[in-house]
Amino acid sequence: MVANSSAQFFKNKNRVAVLAQLDKEKRKLLMQNQSSTNHPGASIDFRGHTEQQHLAQAHAHSSGYFVTQDSAFGNLSLPVLPSLDPE
């Protein structure tokens, strides 16, 4: 019983450490992106004014944000939605 609870403690401690490291890296990336643009990931040159308008509208009307990419399939932006904690 004691071995099981100590194993659970170390597993939880490891999870907290991993989450803290991910949060630290996320903040670092957000700070780098904010210095170059107002929207994270929006650093690819656009082909036209219409694409800029669509991305600006997507940012304005979404709770997430969009990451731009160069795609041969026409998917120029990918949605990044916040995860919700299950209740």
C-alpha positions as CSV (number, residue, x, y, z in Angstrom):
1,M,0.0,0.0,0.0
2,V,2.8,2.4,0.9
3,A,4.7,1.5,-2.3
4,N,1.6,2.2,-4.4
5,S,1.0,5.6,-2.8
6,S,4.7,6.6,-3.2
7,A,4.7,5.5,-6.8
8,Q,1.5,7.6,-7.4
9,F,3.2,10.6,-5.7
10,F,6.2,10.4,-8.0
11,K,4.0,10.0,-11.0
12,N,2.0,13.1,-10.1
13,K,5.2,15.0,-9.3
14,N,6.6,14.0,-12.7
15,R,3.4,15.2,-14.4
16,V,3.6,18.6,-12.7
17,A,7.3,19.0,-13.7
18,V,6.4,18.2,-17.4
19,L,3.5,20.6,-17.4
20,A,5.7,23.3,-15.8
21,Q,8.4,22.8,-18.5
22,L,5.8,22.9,-21.3
23,D,4.3,26.1,-19.8
24,K,7.8,27.7,-19.7
25,E,8.5,26.8,-23.3
26,K,5.1,28.1,-24.4
27,R,5.7,31.4,-22.7
28,K,9.1,31.6,-24.3
29,L,7.6,31.0,-27.8
30,L,4.8,33.5,-27.2
31,M,7.3,36.2,-26.2
32,Q,9.3,35.5,-29.4
33,N,6.3,35.7,-31.6
34,Q,4.9,38.8,-29.9
35,S,8.1,40.7,-30.7
36,S,7.6,40.0,-34.5
37,T,3.8,40.2,-34.8
38,N,0.6,40.7,-32.8
39,H,-0.6,37.2,-33.6
40,P,1.4,34.0,-32.8
41,G,2.4,32.1,-35.9
42,A,1.4,34.7,-38.4
43,S,4.8,35.3,-39.9
44,I,4.5,33.8,-43.4
45,D,4.2,36.2,-46.3
46,F,0.7,36.2,-47.8
47,R,0.0,35.9,-51.5
48,G,-2.7,38.5,-51.4
49,H,-4.7,41.0,-49.5
50,T,-7.7,38.6,-49.3
51,E,-5.7,36.0,-47.4
52,Q,-4.7,38.7,-44.9
53,Q,-8.3,39.7,-44.4
54,H,-9.4,36.1,-43.9
55,L,-6.7,35.5,-41.3
56,A,-7.6,38.8,-39.5
57,Q,-11.2,37.9,-39.4
58,A,-10.5,34.4,-38.1
59,H,-8.4,35.9,-35.3
60,A,-11.1,38.4,-34.4
61,H,-13.9,35.9,-34.2
62,S,-12.3,32.9,-32.6
63,S,-11.4,31.9,-29.0
64,G,-8.2,30.3,-30.4
65,Y,-5.7,31.5,-32.9
66,F,-4.5,30.4,-36.3
67,V,-1.0,29.3,-37.3
68,T,-0.1,30.1,-40.9
69,Q,1.8,27.6,-43.0
70,D,3.0,27.0,-46.5
71,S,1.0,24.1,-47.8
72,A,0.8,22.4,-51.2
73,F,-2.8,21.4,-50.3
74,G,-4.2,24.9,-49.8
75,N,-4.4,24.7,-46.0
76,L,-2.8,28.1,-45.4
77,S,-3.9,28.3,-41.7
78,L,-4.4,25.7,-39.0
79,P,-6.7,26.4,-36.0
80,V,-5.1,26.2,-32.5
81,L,-7.9,25.9,-30.1
82,P,-7.6,26.1,-26.3
83,S,-8.1,22.8,-24.5
84,L,-10.9,22.7,-21.9
85,D,-10.5,20.9,-18.6
86,P,-13.1,18.1,-18.3
87,E,-15.5,18.7,-15.4
